[in-house]
């Protein structure tokens, strides 16, 4: 078996980072990103892969198996970068042959014979005992309570079973990021973020639609409240979120403005009774029917030239609605002061995967909310964009963890099917092509997992906002490849609904779309930050 060469891996990472840095400087001097979108997009993904490779070097030093996984991933990341720049060197601002020094390393660790040896080598996670307990607890719950429902919910587009929601509440899953003084389990520091990542992966391994995504929306609202809520709001809402008494949905996206949050049209205007009237339409409001509260971003300043500075964040209480659409009307006096007549209507948006929670287009017609639902009170006016970003940065890390869980489930199914299925007289697990595919899956999953762990540590220190976007961008694209190849290993049966791998494939496809569409995430956040750093 080929031994790892971490010195060569580190040198390859340095060479790749040199290309990324040179390209960032070149684009920074070239002018607007919008004039060079293709290169900027490719640069963002390449930089994310190279950063993942850099992070993995420490993991590789912890053992022989870890070293082989690291070398395989670094070789894959550098090869991917080389394929992006080949023929576009001038556009990237690099010399032809910029990565020639890595050729011997790539030859050794992209060798199919070497990769085939890794087909069954997942590598240890290196979690301490506390987080191993978190992993075991949520894995058992996913196996016992989530997986038995996953296929039925997916095939019938049913609702998330209430026993899953109540069971997660009993485990404290909705309070992982709620500070202890408000009824949660967050004590500050690394454990708050890493525990969430570990739990999310295991729940998503059971099901993305009815497991891993349930804790995302309470997490987003919790972060926004902790960052900008008044003390009264924290004491009122955080214990309810932690216990699962108040399940949350997020109403930010609008039909004409997806990731272009600064141009949102939904308005909140002052009304009688000490409150606000909400008018307009939101879309892709996942879990909007079952939710007890919506985290809603609305324009409170009619001067649209103020863009994101005119937006305010609200907690909007609502009754629970039916899973496939709902119509709600406020009676006078509802919520302590509603003038009556306000309407909220949710139209379910059918999707090819990610079923169970359901997504909605939600129309608001004079829906009244009290003054104390404005996050941050009067001081929160105009700060809504920044407060929702506080939640969404962590949401991107959590989405990466969801992707890892889906990949892990797909890999396990593919490996077992390959062992059980014989073609031309041999189990397909014995063929090199299958083994190389399985090896790449295992390597990508472990690399993504270790990257997510590192981003957790950075975010616990108040850092890592760029890296959170990077891990989301890279891992969610990787999940599409892993689930596709897992389906391919199943052959014709991979296309059959009776095998869960088909569900993993359609579920994975949504990951690069929500929590920041891949193109917007790469161009508006990752590439922009890289160019700002290069110009500094």
SETI-495646 format. One line per 10 residues: for each residue x, y, z of C-alpha. Coordinates in Angstrom, 2 decimals, padded with zeros to 5 digits. Layout:
BEGIN
X,Y,Z  ...
***
This chain:
BEGIN
000.00,000.00,000.00  001.34,003.43,-000.96  002.52,005.42,002.05  001.39,009.02,002.53  003.83,011.84,001.81  002.53,014.81,003.76  005.51,016.99,002.88  004.68,016.59,-000.79  000.99,017.18,000.01  001.84,020.42,001.80
003.99,021.54,-001.12  001.13,020.82,-003.52  -001.25,022.84,-001.35  001.24,025.73,-001.32  001.49,025.62,-005.11  -002.29,025.62,-005.43  -002.64,028.51,-003.00  -000.10,030.41,-005.04  -002.31,030.03,-008.11  -005.42,031.07,-006.18
-003.67,034.14,-004.73  -002.31,035.15,-008.12  -005.75,034.84,-009.69  -007.31,036.91,-006.91  -004.75,039.67,-007.43  -005.30,039.54,-011.18  -009.07,039.84,-010.83  -008.78,042.56,-008.22  -006.79,044.64,-010.72  -009.12,043.79,-013.61
-012.15,045.67,-012.28  -015.70,044.50,-011.59  -016.33,040.86,-010.73  -019.41,041.01,-012.93  -017.17,041.50,-015.97  -015.31,038.28,-015.13  -018.00,036.13,-013.56  -016.89,032.75,-014.92  -013.34,033.05,-013.65  -014.53,034.53,-010.36
-016.96,031.65,-009.87  -014.32,029.03,-010.70  -011.86,030.82,-008.41  -014.32,030.72,-005.52  -014.81,026.96,-005.85  -011.11,026.32,-006.37  -010.20,028.44,-003.34  -012.75,026.54,-001.25  -011.26,023.19,-002.26  -007.72,024.39,-001.61
-008.69,025.71,001.81  -010.28,022.35,002.58  -007.01,020.69,001.53  -004.98,023.01,003.75  -007.19,022.23,006.74  -006.89,018.50,006.08  -003.09,018.52,006.41  -003.40,018.53,010.21  -005.78,015.58,010.04  -003.33,013.73,007.81
-000.61,013.96,010.44  -002.65,011.94,012.93  -002.13,008.50,011.42  -001.40,006.41,008.36  -005.02,006.10,007.20  -005.55,009.80,007.78  -002.43,010.55,005.76  -003.58,008.49,002.78  -007.00,010.17,002.81  -005.31,013.56,002.97
-002.97,012.84,000.07  -005.86,011.56,-002.04  -007.93,014.66,-001.33  -005.10,017.12,-001.93  -004.31,015.44,-005.25  -007.97,015.64,-006.23  -008.23,019.34,-005.28  -005.05,020.30,-007.13  -006.10,018.33,-010.21  -009.48,020.10,-010.15
-007.72,023.47,-009.99  -005.44,022.50,-012.88  -008.45,021.57,-015.01  -010.03,024.96,-014.31  -007.01,026.99,-015.41  -005.91,024.88,-018.40  -006.46,027.03,-021.49  -007.54,030.00,-019.36  -004.19,030.91,-017.85  -004.36,034.48,-019.15
-007.82,034.99,-017.67  -006.53,033.68,-014.36  -003.34,035.72,-014.51  -001.05,032.71,-014.09  001.72,031.22,-016.19  001.23,027.98,-018.13  002.70,025.17,-016.09  002.03,026.94,-012.78  001.24,023.57,-011.20  003.86,021.48,-013.00
005.79,020.95,-009.78  002.85,018.91,-008.44  002.83,016.38,-011.27  004.72,013.63,-009.44  002.51,014.01,-006.39  -000.64,013.83,-008.50  000.68,010.80,-010.37  001.21,008.94,-007.10  -002.02,009.84,-005.34  -004.42,009.90,-008.28
-003.17,006.47,-009.33  -006.27,004.24,-009.61  -004.42,001.43,-007.84  -003.76,003.68,-004.86  -007.33,004.95,-004.77  -008.80,001.46,-005.01  -007.03,000.66,-001.76  -009.08,003.35,-000.01  -012.52,002.05,-000.97  -013.23,000.83,002.56
-011.12,003.41,004.39  -013.44,006.03,005.89  -010.89,007.19,008.45  -011.53,008.10,012.10  -013.34,011.32,012.92  -011.19,012.18,015.94  -014.02,013.49,018.08  -013.51,013.68,021.81  -015.71,011.62,024.12  -018.34,014.34,024.61
-018.94,014.72,020.90  -018.83,010.97,020.34  -021.72,010.80,022.79  -023.57,013.47,020.78  -022.92,011.47,017.61  -024.13,008.21,019.15  -027.25,009.82,020.64  -028.39,011.44,017.42  -027.43,008.45,015.28  -029.59,006.17,017.42
-032.47,008.61,017.21  -032.10,008.85,013.43  -032.04,005.07,013.09  -034.96,004.43,015.43  -037.26,007.40,014.81  -036.39,009.05,011.49  -035.40,006.33,009.02  -038.60,004.29,009.53  -040.61,007.29,008.23  -038.19,008.67,005.64
-039.28,006.74,002.56  -043.01,007.07,003.26  -042.76,010.83,003.72  -040.67,011.18,000.56  -042.89,009.07,-001.69  -046.22,010.49,-000.44  -045.02,014.05,000.18  -046.36,013.69,003.72  -045.67,015.93,006.70  -042.88,015.52,009.23
-044.25,013.13,011.87  -044.98,014.88,015.15  -043.16,012.13,017.03  -039.94,013.16,015.27  -040.41,016.79,016.33  -041.29,015.91,019.92  -038.46,013.39,020.10  -035.90,015.95,018.96  -037.31,018.41,021.46  -036.80,015.84,024.24
-033.19,015.39,023.12  -032.65,019.15,023.33  -031.89,019.43,019.60  -033.64,022.77,019.26  -031.66,024.27,022.13  -028.14,023.46,020.95  -027.44,027.13,020.17  -029.68,028.67,022.84  -027.62,029.99,025.77  -028.03,028.10,029.03
-029.52,031.11,030.81  -032.43,031.00,028.34  -033.17,027.30,028.66  -030.78,025.91,026.08  -027.49,024.02,026.11  -025.07,026.55,024.65  -022.35,027.35,027.15  -020.22,029.39,024.80  -017.22,028.27,022.79  -016.45,025.49,020.39
-018.97,022.97,021.71  -021.93,025.12,020.64  -020.95,024.96,016.97  -019.33,021.54,016.80  -022.20,019.87,018.63  -024.62,021.32,016.11  -022.51,020.06,013.18  -022.23,016.54,014.62  -025.95,016.33,015.42  -026.98,017.72,012.04
-024.86,015.21,010.14  -026.39,012.27,011.95  -029.96,013.52,011.54  -029.37,014.18,007.84  -027.93,010.70,007.42  -031.37,009.52,008.53  -033.25,011.95,006.29  -032.59,015.45,005.02  -036.28,016.29,004.75  -037.55,015.15,008.14
-034.35,015.06,010.17  -031.35,017.22,009.44  -033.27,020.31,008.42  -035.57,020.52,011.42  -033.01,022.24,013.62  -031.83,024.70,010.96  -034.61,027.26,011.22  -034.69,027.47,015.03  -030.91,027.82,014.81  -031.14,030.78,012.39
-033.74,032.61,014.47  -031.85,031.86,017.68  -028.64,033.41,016.32  -030.50,036.52,015.21  -032.18,036.93,018.61  -028.98,036.34,020.56  -027.19,038.89,018.39  -029.79,041.66,018.29  -032.86,040.86,020.34  -033.88,042.81,023.41
-033.53,041.11,026.77  -037.32,040.75,026.95  -037.40,039.11,023.52  -034.64,036.69,024.46  -036.41,035.67,027.65  -039.71,035.23,025.86  -038.67,033.45,022.65  -035.44,031.56,023.33  -036.88,029.14,025.93  -039.80,028.43,023.58
-037.42,027.75,020.69  -035.19,025.56,022.87  -038.08,023.40,024.07  -039.69,023.07,020.65  -042.82,024.84,021.90  -042.28,027.42,019.15  -041.14,025.90,015.87  -039.75,028.45,013.43  -039.69,029.07,009.69  -037.74,031.72,007.79
-039.49,034.19,005.46  -036.77,036.15,003.68  -036.75,035.19,-000.02  -039.24,036.87,-002.39  -040.47,035.81,-005.85  -038.52,038.46,-007.75  -035.60,038.69,-005.34  -033.95,035.44,-004.35  -030.51,036.15,-002.96  -030.88,039.86,-003.82
-032.05,040.64,-000.30  -031.34,044.37,-000.50  -034.24,044.89,-002.95  -036.96,043.11,-000.97  -040.47,044.50,-001.40  -042.49,043.06,001.50  -043.36,045.99,003.74  -044.05,046.52,007.42  -045.86,049.80,008.12  -046.89,051.34,011.40
-050.44,050.48,012.47  -052.79,051.14,015.30  -052.70,049.14,018.49  -048.94,049.51,018.84  -047.95,047.31,015.96  -047.12,046.82,012.31  -049.00,045.64,009.23  -047.17,043.19,006.96  -047.99,043.21,003.24  -046.44,041.36,000.32
-045.32,037.91,-000.77  -042.49,035.68,000.43  -041.44,032.44,-001.23  -039.48,029.31,-000.37  -040.64,029.58,003.21  -039.83,026.03,004.26  -041.88,024.60,007.14  -044.12,027.66,006.93  -047.37,025.79,007.65  -046.30,023.80,010.72
-044.26,026.68,012.14  -045.53,028.66,015.11  -043.42,031.71,014.26  -041.85,033.17,011.14  -038.55,035.03,011.10  -039.57,037.68,008.57  -037.43,040.34,006.91  -039.47,043.36,005.79  -038.91,046.87,004.47  -039.75,049.43,007.14
-038.24,052.41,005.32  -040.03,053.20,002.05  -036.90,054.88,000.67  -035.67,052.03,-001.53  -032.39,053.82,-002.15  -031.40,052.73,001.35  -031.43,049.11,000.11  -030.53,046.74,002.97  -030.36,049.63,005.48  -034.14,049.97,005.26
-034.89,046.38,006.32  -036.05,045.20,009.74  -036.40,041.69,011.16  -039.57,040.50,012.88  -040.72,037.46,014.82  -044.21,036.83,013.45  -046.42,034.52,015.52  -048.99,032.44,013.62  -051.32,029.50,014.12  -050.23,026.15,012.73
-051.59,025.47,009.26  -052.25,022.41,007.14  -049.24,020.79,005.51  -050.24,021.29,001.88  -051.45,024.86,002.06  -053.10,027.16,004.55  -055.29,030.25,004.89  -055.27,032.19,008.14  -057.35,035.21,009.14  -056.75,037.35,012.21
-059.67,038.16,014.46  -059.78,041.50,016.23  -057.72,041.32,019.37  -055.57,038.38,018.25  -052.08,038.53,019.80  -053.18,041.30,022.11  -054.06,044.07,019.68  -054.69,042.95,016.12  -057.25,045.20,014.41  -058.72,042.14,012.66
-058.98,041.15,009.05  -055.31,040.40,008.44  -054.72,037.44,006.18  -051.86,035.03,005.59  -052.11,032.46,002.82  -049.55,029.74,002.11  -049.37,027.92,-001.22  -047.30,024.75,-001.12  -044.53,024.47,-003.74  -044.14,020.85,-004.84
-040.50,019.77,-005.12  -038.67,016.75,-006.54  -036.98,016.03,-003.22  -036.44,017.48,000.24  -039.98,016.54,001.18  -041.69,016.53,004.54  -041.18,020.09,005.73  -042.74,021.57,002.55  -041.91,024.97,001.10  -044.47,027.71,000.55
-045.20,030.94,-001.18  -046.73,033.01,001.61  -048.89,036.07,000.92  -049.46,038.65,003.66  -052.41,041.01,003.48  -052.50,043.38,006.43  -051.11,040.77,008.84  -050.65,042.56,012.15  -047.72,042.05,014.52  -047.10,043.80,017.81
-044.26,046.26,018.38  -042.45,043.79,020.59  -042.12,041.43,017.62  -039.60,043.81,016.02  -036.26,042.17,016.82  -034.16,044.65,018.77  -037.08,047.01,019.35  -036.66,050.51,018.03  -032.89,050.01,017.88  -033.49,047.08,015.56
-035.01,049.21,012.80  -032.83,049.09,009.72  -030.65,046.32,011.19  -032.65,043.40,009.87  -030.26,042.54,007.05  -027.31,042.29,009.43  -029.24,040.27,012.01  -030.49,037.74,009.47  -026.96,037.40,008.11  -025.85,036.45,011.63
-028.22,033.51,011.41  -027.47,032.60,007.82  -023.69,032.43,008.29  -024.18,029.63,010.76  -026.92,028.22,008.54  -024.33,027.73,005.80  -022.14,025.70,008.13  -025.15,023.68,009.13  -026.07,023.10,005.48  -022.58,021.70,004.91
-023.22,019.31,007.80  -026.51,018.31,006.19  -024.65,017.58,002.95  -022.13,015.43,004.80  -024.94,013.37,006.34  -026.59,012.79,002.97  -023.23,011.82,001.42  -022.50,009.42,004.26  -025.85,007.70,003.82  -025.33,007.41,000.06
-021.81,006.02,000.46  -022.96,003.38,002.94  -025.80,002.27,000.66  -023.51,002.13,-002.38  -020.82,000.17,-000.58  -023.30,-002.40,000.72  -025.00,-002.76,-002.66  -021.61,-003.23,-004.32  -020.84,-006.07,-001.91  -024.22,-007.74,-002.49
-024.53,-007.33,-006.26  -022.63,-009.68,-008.57  -022.01,-008.96,-012.26  -020.07,-011.26,-014.62  -019.37,-013.63,-011.77  -017.97,-011.19,-009.22  -019.36,-008.74,-006.67  -019.10,-005.30,-008.24  -017.23,-004.20,-005.11  -014.24,-006.15,-006.46
-013.98,-004.17,-009.69  -011.45,-001.36,-009.75  -013.85,001.19,-011.23  -016.31,000.64,-008.39  -013.56,000.75,-005.78  -012.16,004.02,-007.10  -015.63,005.56,-006.96  -016.14,004.38,-003.39  -012.69,005.64,-002.43  -013.38,009.11,-003.81
-016.67,009.16,-001.90  -015.00,008.22,001.38  -012.21,010.74,000.87  -014.58,013.60,-000.02  -016.82,012.86,002.96  -014.01,012.78,005.51  -012.39,015.88,004.06  -015.69,017.75,004.16  -016.33,016.59,007.71  -012.94,017.78,008.96
-013.42,021.10,007.16  -016.78,021.57,008.89  -015.19,020.78,012.24  -012.50,023.42,011.64  -015.05,026.05,010.59  -016.94,025.29,013.80  -013.82,026.10,015.79  -013.27,029.32,013.87  -016.85,030.48,014.32  -016.65,029.79,018.04
-013.85,032.38,018.13  -015.92,034.92,016.21  -014.11,034.17,012.96  -014.73,031.97,009.93  -017.48,033.82,008.05  -015.62,033.36,004.74  -014.78,029.75,005.54  -018.46,029.05,006.38  -019.36,030.13,002.85  -016.49,028.08,001.43
-017.46,024.88,003.19  -021.08,025.31,002.10  -020.13,025.94,-001.54  -017.64,023.10,-001.84  -019.39,020.40,000.16  -022.82,020.88,-001.39  -021.40,020.47,-004.90  -019.49,017.39,-003.73  -022.76,015.91,-002.43  -024.20,015.99,-005.93
-021.31,013.90,-007.27  -021.32,011.45,-004.37  -025.06,010.77,-004.54  -024.98,010.50,-008.33  -022.22,007.90,-008.26  -023.92,006.05,-005.42  -027.01,005.83,-007.63  -024.87,004.73,-010.58  -023.34,001.90,-008.57  -026.89,000.64,-008.00
-027.43,000.50,-011.77  -031.07,000.32,-012.77  -032.18,-000.16,-009.17  -030.69,003.22,-008.33  -033.47,004.74,-010.40  -036.12,002.85,-008.45  -037.85,004.51,-005.54  -037.66,001.31,-003.52  -033.95,002.01,-002.91  -033.23,005.06,-000.73
-030.28,006.11,-002.87  -032.70,007.72,-005.34  -033.98,009.91,-002.48  -030.45,010.92,-001.54  -029.81,012.00,-005.12  -032.81,014.34,-005.41  -032.30,015.61,-001.86  -028.68,016.49,-002.54  -029.65,018.61,-005.51  -031.27,021.25,-003.30
-028.16,021.83,-001.20  -026.46,024.15,-003.70  -029.65,026.18,-004.04  -030.84,027.02,-000.54  -029.04,028.96,002.22  -027.49,031.05,-000.55  -027.58,029.91,-004.17  -024.18,028.59,-005.26  -023.59,031.28,-007.89  -024.48,034.14,-005.55
-022.49,032.65,-002.70  -019.41,032.29,-004.90  -019.59,035.66,-006.65  -021.00,037.95,-003.99  -019.30,036.54,-000.92  -016.36,034.20,-001.57  -014.84,035.82,-004.68  -015.53,039.32,-003.40  -013.77,038.59,-000.10  -010.82,036.99,-001.88
-010.41,040.05,-004.08  -010.70,042.40,-001.11  -007.96,040.47,000.67  -005.79,040.50,-002.45  -006.17,044.26,-002.85  -005.45,045.03,000.80
***
